[in-house]
Amino acid sequence: MLISELAAKTGVSTDTIRFYEKEGILKTDGVARGDNNYRHYTDEAIEKLNFIIRGKKLGFTLKEIKKIIAEWDSVSPEQAANFIQSKVQQIEEKILQLQQFKTYLLEKKAKLEVSRVGWVEE
């Protein structure tokens, strides 16, 4: 697929894709070039762009994302599976922490609403 198709499939502008390539975040080593010298991207580019998008939404810097992608590309499938399992466990722990904090905040809010109602009626 051409860069315009890649952009349409991922929601990332062609300028951003070119920027990621220039910065080495999205590697173009394995990207085929046609007779017209246009790059032809594979589905792997979609996967990597989606990873970059998710990483950015979660607060990772582009430098951190680049490092993760570089490490990811240099590990065996077994190491990758272990890495994924480790990240899933970290995510589950974070979800639990967030749920506990949400419960705490909702309890705090309920107490404030009760005290506010009680205060107004006095």
C-alpha positions as CSV (number, residue, x, y, z in Angstrom):
1,M,0.0,0.0,0.0
2,L,1.1,3.5,-0.7
3,I,1.7,6.1,2.1
4,S,-1.7,7.7,1.4
5,E,-3.4,4.4,2.0
6,L,-1.3,3.8,5.1
7,A,-2.4,7.2,6.4
8,A,-6.0,6.5,5.6
9,K,-5.9,3.1,7.4
10,T,-4.2,4.5,10.5
11,G,-5.5,8.1,10.8
12,V,-1.9,9.3,10.8
13,S,-1.0,12.1,8.3
14,T,1.5,11.4,5.6
15,D,3.7,14.1,7.1
16,T,3.7,12.4,10.4
17,I,4.5,9.1,8.8
18,R,7.4,10.7,7.0
19,F,8.5,12.3,10.3
20,Y,8.4,8.9,12.1
21,E,10.5,7.4,9.3
22,K,13.0,10.3,9.4
23,E,13.4,9.9,13.2
24,G,13.8,6.1,12.8
25,I,10.7,5.3,14.8
26,L,9.1,3.7,11.7
27,K,11.8,1.8,9.9
28,T,11.7,1.7,6.1
29,D,14.4,-1.0,5.6
30,G,11.9,-3.6,4.6
31,V,9.6,-1.3,2.6
32,A,9.6,-2.2,-1.1
33,R,9.9,0.5,-3.7
34,G,8.1,0.3,-7.0
35,D,9.4,1.4,-10.4
36,N,8.2,4.9,-9.6
37,N,10.3,4.8,-6.4
38,Y,7.1,5.0,-4.2
39,R,7.3,3.1,-1.0
40,H,4.9,0.2,-0.7
41,Y,4.1,-0.5,2.9
42,T,3.0,-3.8,4.4
43,D,0.5,-4.6,7.2
44,E,3.4,-4.5,9.6
45,A,3.6,-0.7,9.1
46,I,-0.1,-0.5,10.2
47,E,0.7,-2.5,13.3
48,K,3.7,-0.3,14.2
49,L,1.8,2.9,13.6
50,N,-1.1,1.7,15.7
51,F,1.5,0.9,18.5
52,I,3.0,4.4,18.2
53,I,-0.5,5.9,18.4
54,R,-1.4,3.9,21.5
55,G,1.9,4.6,23.1
56,K,1.5,8.3,22.6
57,K,-2.0,8.2,24.0
58,L,-0.7,6.5,27.1
59,G,1.9,9.1,27.7
60,F,5.0,7.5,26.2
61,T,7.5,9.8,24.5
62,L,8.6,9.1,20.9
63,K,12.0,8.4,22.3
64,E,10.6,5.7,24.6
65,I,8.4,4.3,21.8
66,K,11.4,4.1,19.4
67,K,13.4,2.2,22.1
68,I,10.6,-0.2,22.7
69,I,10.2,-0.9,18.9
70,A,14.0,-1.3,18.5
71,E,14.1,-3.8,21.4
72,W,11.0,-5.6,20.1
73,D,12.5,-6.1,16.7
74,S,15.7,-7.7,18.2
75,V,14.1,-10.4,20.4
76,S,13.0,-14.0,19.8
77,P,9.4,-14.9,19.7
78,E,9.7,-16.5,23.1
79,Q,11.2,-13.3,24.6
80,A,8.5,-11.3,22.9
81,A,5.8,-13.5,24.4
82,N,7.4,-13.1,27.9
83,F,7.6,-9.4,27.4
84,I,3.9,-9.2,26.4
85,Q,2.9,-11.4,29.4
86,S,4.9,-9.1,31.7
87,K,3.2,-6.0,30.2
88,V,-0.2,-7.5,30.6
89,Q,0.5,-8.2,34.3
90,Q,1.6,-4.6,34.8
91,I,-1.5,-3.4,33.0
92,E,-3.7,-5.6,35.2
93,E,-2.0,-4.2,38.3
94,K,-2.5,-0.6,37.1
95,I,-6.2,-1.3,36.4
96,L,-6.6,-2.6,39.9
97,Q,-4.9,0.5,41.3
98,L,-7.1,2.8,39.2
99,Q,-10.3,1.0,40.2
100,Q,-9.3,1.3,43.9
101,F,-8.6,5.0,43.4
102,K,-11.9,5.5,41.6
103,T,-13.8,3.9,44.5
104,Y,-11.9,6.1,46.9
105,L,-12.8,9.3,44.9
106,L,-16.5,8.2,44.5
107,E,-16.7,7.7,48.3
108,K,-15.1,11.1,48.9
109,K,-17.6,12.7,46.4
110,A,-20.5,11.1,48.1
111,K,-19.4,12.3,51.5
112,L,-19.0,15.8,50.1
113,E,-22.5,15.8,48.6
114,V,-24.0,14.5,51.8
115,S,-22.2,17.2,53.9
116,R,-23.1,19.9,51.4
117,V,-26.8,18.9,51.4
118,G,-26.8,18.7,55.2
119,W,-25.0,22.1,55.4
120,V,-27.5,23.8,53.0
121,E,-30.5,22.5,55.0
122,E,-29.3,23.8,58.4
